[in-house]
Amino acid sequence: MVRKSVFLGFLLTVLTTVIKAEDPYLFFTWKVTYGTISPLGVPQKVIMINDKFPGPNLNTTTNNNIVINVINNLDEPFLFTWSGMQHRKNSWQDGMPGTTCPIPPGKNFTYHFQVKDQIGSYFYYPSLGLHRAAGGFGGLRINSRPLIPVPYADPEDDYTVLIGDWYTKSHVALKENLDSGRSIGRPEGVLINGKAGKPDGTGEPIFTMKPGKTYKYRICNVGLKMALNFRIQNHKIKLVELEGSHTLQNVYDSLDLHVGQCFGVLVTADQEPKDYYMVASTRFLKSVLTSTALLRYEGGKGAASPELPKPPVGWAWSLNQFRSFRWNLTASAARPNPQGSYHYGKINITRSIKLVNTVGKVEGKKLRFALSGVSHVETETPVKLAQYFGVADKVFKYDTIKDEPTKADTSNILVQPNVLNIEHRAFVEIVFENQERTSQSWHLDGYSFFAVAVEPGKWTPAKRKNYNLLDAVYRHTIQVYPKCWGAILLTFDNCGMWNIRSEILEKRYLGQQLYVQVGPPVLSERDEYSFPANGLRCGIIKDLPDPQPPRDSL
């Protein structure tokens, strides 16, 4: 009996060692608290992680297992979402209100997810209410494994740059605005890594560069509302990665980043050794808001010039830049095979869904945003839990919007949960038609997709002839300009409940989002993980027993 116990213990040790050798574990403890800072010169309450604003950078490598114990020390429920993480078979870890019960005040929850077969530049942020307006965001990078070649030389260093618009009102006050039917209005400023700089020669450098060396910058727009233009005084920017895909390495003077987007760029310190300004400014506003941060050459002498590089004007410039982004077909991403070995343009479309976004008033005066006539509302029981525990009919209805909405469908707004059912492994075309006067930025959780087109006007089937079916970038966001449409293609092969949302925070909060349930008719561990043992419960499933395990997992 003793020998058997020793053998079993040895076997467990070996198995654990093998698992960890293949897929390392990274463990973190994050304490979420309020703090008071003055990023725009006005003291305000922000959300900090381990006393940091922005939060700590998550530095990971392909296939790492990430374990984060989140302790909620706020006075309200809280959740994190991991923008761009695909969470294969594991939407339980996505951290959206439709997939996960909130972490109560004073309690903790441990996220456990794997960055399976992914590389690239991303960020995380709070997903409940208007928390993102108070901070709680940070960078998330996934480095390539050593055995996978990267299509550029190793940079001297790797920096994260989080840019975003910012409001001086608290997240509570902004939420009250929206709940009362009013917009949150325009932001008061722009932050770069949590600070607002002016071109007056003051301040410490945000980063230092050695003359002649090349650096990687991972730039993410973590803001609430505005697209931003990013540029570096006197320096060219070489785009090499976009939301987890290697791109053709085009060189730009500046880049437009819409809300929720992340770019990986290379910058070479090839100018006179002194200080230079990194610049982020709003797009598509008559009154431009600008922020700066100092870059310093090591050993350099001389202040940065107060004359900043001018931003582009109009959205036509931005559209043309979008069209210049191309997938690097010969580079390997997370796996050894070239990105271009997947010929998405040769796959037959099995379903086409058009999502028309509109804005209007309900109850005579309250502002709401809608997709194909439905303005989504969150439910006390997350829609994923309702589906999993077999009580969906008590919480929401599937497919309340049409794949091809008519003008009559979009002329009114219904306020209710918006959940689509999509067949597992269906190859789907989704068209986003923007009938509003402002730009949109769309995101899909759990997936990347091929952003095959953005064009002015309204979409018709004849527009498919303009799709890029060869080297569209495989990414998780797409911007759609006013009175324009955008089209994406993807295979829905990742089972779970996934959120499609506007990344413009007030639009998402006021209904411009929906959930997509993907899965086979019979639940199976092979296709989707079971509800985690530490999963939080709320709503009508709080006291329900777990569903019986599927037959083929016994």
C-alpha positions, 0 to 999 in steps of 0.5 A, spaced: 500 500 500 505 504 501 509 503 495 502 504 491 502 511 494 509 512 493 508 511 486 502 515 485 505 521 488 511 520 483 506 519 477 503 525 479 509 529 480 512 527 473 505 529 470 505 536 473 512 537 471 511 535 464 504 539 464 508 545 467 514 544 462 510 545 456 505 550 458 508 554 464 504 558 469 504 565 471 501 567 478 499 574 480 495 577 486 491 584 484 488 588 489 483 593 486 482 599 490 480 606 489 486 612 489 486 619 488 490 622 483 490 629 478 491 626 471 488 633 468 490 637 474 483 636 478 483 631 483 479 625 482 478 618 484 481 612 480 481 605 480 488 602 481 491 595 481 496 594 486 496 602 487 498 603 480 495 607 475 495 604 469 495 597 472 501 593 471 503 590 464 502 582 463 508 580 460 506 573 457 508 568 452 504 563 447 501 558 451 502 560 458 497 559 463 495 566 467 492 565 474 490 572 477 487 572 484 483 579 483 481 582 490 475 587 490 477 592 495 472 597 492 465 598 494 461 596 488 461 589 484 467 589 479 470 584 473 476 584 468 475 583 461 482 581 457 481 584 450 483 580 444 484 574 448 480 568 445 479 563 451 479 557 447 473 553 449 473 558 456 468 564 455 467 563 463 474 567 463 472 572 459 469 577 464 463 580 461 457 581 464 453 576 460 458 571 461 461 572 469 457 574 475 461 580 478 466 579 484 462 582 490 465 588 494 470 585 499 471 578 495 476 575 490 475 571 484 481 567 481 481 568 473 485 562 470 486 562 462 491 560 457 493 565 452 493 559 447 496 560 440 496 567 440 501 573 440 501 580 440 499 586 443 493 587 447 490 590 454 485 589 459 480 593 463 474 593 467 468 591 464 462 593 469 458 600 468 463 606 467 469 603 471 473 604 465 472 611 465 476 610 472 482 606 470 483 599 472 486 598 465 493 595 463 497 592 457 497 585 456 503 582 451 504 575 448 511 574 446 512 569 441 516 562 443 523 562 442 522 556 437 518 561 432 521 566 428 519 573 428 519 577 422 524 582 424 530 583 429 530 583 436 528 590 439 533 593 444 527 594 448 519 593 448 515 598 451 507 599 452 504 605 451 497 606 453 493 612 450 486 614 451 481 620 452 479 622 459 474 625 463 475 629 469 468 627 472 468 621 476 465 614 473 459 615 478 457 621 475 458 619 468 454 613 469 448 617 472 448 622 466 447 615 461 442 613 466 438 619 466 438 619 458 444 624 457 450 623 453 457 623 457 459 629 452 466 630 450 472 628 454 477 634 457 483 631 455 488 625 453 492 621 457 499 617 455 500 612 460 496 615 465 499 622 464 497 628 460 503 632 458 504 639 455 510 641 450 513 646 455 520 642 456 518 640 463 517 633 466 521 626 466 522 622 460 517 616 459 522 612 455 529 612 454 533 610 447 540 608 445 542 612 439 542 607 433 538 602 436 531 599 434 525 599 439 518 596 439 512 600 442 506 597 443 500 602 442 493 601 445 487 606 445 484 604 452 480 610 451 472 611 452 470 615 446 475 618 441 479 615 435 487 618 437 492 619 432 499 617 434 506 620 432 513 621 434 517 627 433 522 627 427 521 619 427 518 614 422 514 608 425 514 601 422 508 597 423 510 590 424 504 587 428 496 589 429 492 585 434 496 579 434 497 578 427 504 580 423 503 585 418 507 587 412 512 592 414 509 599 412 512 605 414 508 611 417 509 618 419 503 617 424 497 612 426 490 612 427 488 608 433 480 607 434 478 605 441 480 598 443 485 597 438 493 596 439 499 596 434 506 593 435 511 598 431 518 599 431 522 605 432 529 606 430 533 612 434 536 615 428 536 622 429 540 627 433 541 625 440 536 629 444 529 629 447 523 628 442 515 628 444 511 622 443 504 625 441 497 623 441 491 627 439 484 626 438 481 625 431 474 627 428 473 633 433 473 641 431 477 642 437 483 637 437 485 635 444 493 633 445 497 630 450 505 629 449 510 625 453 518 625 452 522 620 449 530 621 451 536 619 447 541 616 452 547 621 453 543 626 449 543 633 450 538 638 448 530 639 449 525 637 445 522 642 440 515 645 442 513 645 435 509 638 434 508 634 428 501 636 425 495 631 425 492 628 419 485 631 418 478 628 416 476 620 416 478 619 408 485 619 410 484 614 416 480 610 411 486 610 406 491 608 412 486 602 414 486 599 407 494 600 407 494 595 413 496 588 410 497 581 413 504 578 412 503 572 408 509 569 409 511 570 417 509 565 422 504 567 428 504 563 434 505 557 430 510 555 425 506 555 419 505 561 415 499 566 416 498 565 409 497 558 409 490 559 411 486 561 405 480 564 408 478 567 401 476 560 398 471 558 403 464 559 402 460 563 406 454 559 410 451 565 413 451 573 412 449 577 418 448 585 417 448 589 424 445 596 423 447 601 428 442 606 430 441 611 435 434 614 438 430 616 444 426 611 448 420 613 453 420 619 449 427 622 452 432 617 454 438 616 449 439 609 447 443 606 442 441 599 438 443 594 433 438 592 428 433 595 432 435 592 439 438 595 445 441 590 449 440 590 457 444 586 461 441 581 466 441 579 473 443 572 471 448 572 466 446 570 459 451 565 459 450 562 466 442 562 464 444 558 457 448 553 461 444 551 467 438 550 462 434 556 464 435 561 458 427 561 457 427 565 463 432 570 462 432 572 454 430 570 447 434 568 442 435 571 435 430 577 436 434 581 430 434 579 423 440 577 419 437 582 414 434 587 418 429 592 414 428 599 415 422 598 419 426 593 423 431 599 425 426 605 425 424 603 432 428 601 438 426 595 443 430 595 449 431 587 451 437 582 451 440 581 444 443 574 443 444 570 437 445 563 436 450 561 431 452 554 429 458 551 431 464 552 425 459 556 421 463 561 416 460 567 417 460 574 414 458 580 418 457 587 416 457 593 420 453 598 417 453 605 421 448 610 420 450 614 425 454 621 424 460 619 428 465 613 427 464 606 430 469 601 433 467 594 433 470 588 437 468 581 438 470 577 444 473 570 443 475 570 436 479 574 431 476 575 424 478 578 417 477 585 416 476 585 409 473 591 407 470 598 409 467 603 404 462 609 404 455 608 403 450 602 404 452 595 403 449 590 398 451 583 396 454 586 390 460 590 394 463 583 396 467 584 389 471 589 393 473 585 399 480 583 400 480 576 400 487 575 400 491 579 405 486 582 410 489 583 417 486 577 422 484 582 428 479 583 433 477 590 432 474 594 426 472 601 425 466 604 421 466 611 419 460 615 419 455 613 413 459 607 412 460 600 412 465 594 414 465 587 413 468 581 416 469 574 415 470 568 420 469 561 422 465 560 429 469 555 431 470 557 439 464 554 443 461 559 448 458 565 449 461 571 446 460 579 446 460 583 440 460 590 442 461 597 440 468 599 444 465 606 444 463 606 452 457 610 452 454 606 446 456 599 449 453 601 456 446 604 452 445 598 448 450 597 442 452 590 443 450 583 443 452 576 445 453 570 440 452 563 443 456 558 439 456 551 440 453 544 438 446 542 440 449 537 445 454 540 451 461 536 451 467 537 454 471 536 448 468 543 445 467 547 451 469 547 458 464 546 464 463 551 469 469 552 473 469 550 480 470 557 483 465 560 478 461 565 481 453 564 482 448 570 481 441 571 479 436 565 478 442 560 478 445 561 485 442 555 488 441 551 482 445 544 482 450 543 476 448 540 470 449 533 469 456 532 465 455 530 458 455 523 456 462 523 452 466 526 458 464 521 463 
